[in-house]
Amino acid sequence: MSVFKLKIIDRLFITQLSKMMLGVMTVLMVILLSQRLVRLFSKVTAGELSTEAVWSLITFNMLLLMIKILPVALLLSILLVLGRMYRDQEMTALFSAGVGLSRIYRAVFLFVTPLFVITLYLSLMVTPMLMQEIERVKTSDESSLDIRGIAEGRFNEFSRGDLVFYVEKITDDDKMHNVFIQNRQHGKLGITASKSGEIKVDPETGDRFIILSDGRRYEGVPGQANYKVTKFKQYGVVVAEKSDAVLNFGTKEKSTLELMSMDSPRAVSELQKRWSLPLALLTFAILVVPISRVSPRAGMYGNLLMALLIYVIFENFMNLSHSWLVKGVIPAWLGVWWVHLAMIGLAAVMVVRMLGFSYIKKTLLLKK
């Protein structure tokens, strides 16, 4: 009979936690992804990314965000579910029926354990693959096209200011009318104005040109009066030279097996960062159960603020530990593990305070 009751309790917690975590992750994804979208589309407008590349980057960034927000989503989900059950006096009923804190932890860890295994695989294997794909998209985009986001009626700056492009009107067949180009090459400033132009690609070299028609070009060194003026029927300006970009993956893009074979402090820091993400699930699962306790007459927002404060402290100490690892301030065996141990120690103190020292002492004596 007790086994049957326990299964019902486990099913209750797992169902509630699954629904809550899905909702929390959806809200966090919308907030964080919208910020990424603003940054990516601003780069498209500035000509730093093409429209085709930005959609791939959005997909990869969305997957990375899903992996990174799992710990905080779990923290908030457990807190909200248990806090609501305390407020609605469901936890009081469970405690009166003989359901102790150990059974609450068991139900929580039945939910957390498979999530830990999935997150471990995602953090160690999938994350570096996504980072590599993002680097490939960026490198391929930079090497294939240098003119992006051309809009009629405004100045477009490319190549870090070495090329300024203006077109008054662009027709449906991509013909440009009243084109103005300012470019710098070999210390000389060139200004070109023409009635029309179009972008073409050299089939042999892959270089991109703007072919201008019926215009003038002024070329010279700024500050000197000996400018050269050329009138032309057709004139080509190289706007993007095709280059065989070589992918040089950094520490974040290297696979976990590669990092394990490296001894550099930065590689050790990155490896511990990947392990810390799934371990944070276990740490928060232990910590959030005593935090979620609230009086039925009290609100749960105080505990929510406390949990968020603990999470901010946890993240700051994790970032500080990674910085110390890279600089060699702390040894690799200490690394970021002390942060997890400190949080588990805090959870133990809160559990003892929640149950009472006399109850803990009595329970330990009975077991002996």
ABEGO torsion letter per residue (X at the ends): XAAAAAAAAAAAAAAAAAAAAAAAAAAAAAAAAAAAAAAAAAAAAAGABBAAAAAAAAAAAAAAAAAAAAAAAAAAAAAAAAAAAAAAGAAAAAAAAGBBAAAAAAAAAAAAAAAAAAAAAAAAAAAAAAAAAAAAAAAAAAAABABBGBBBGBBBBBGGGABBBBBABBBAAGBBBGBBBBBBBGGBBBBBBBABBBBBBBAAAGBBBBBBBGBBBBBEBBGBABBBBBBBABBBBBABBBBBBBBBBBAAABBAAAAAABABAAAAAAAAAAAAAAAAAAAAAAAAAAAABBBAABBAAAAAAAAAAAAAAAAAAAAAAAAAAAAGABBAAAEAAAAAAAAAAAAAAAAAAAAEAAAAAAAAAAAX
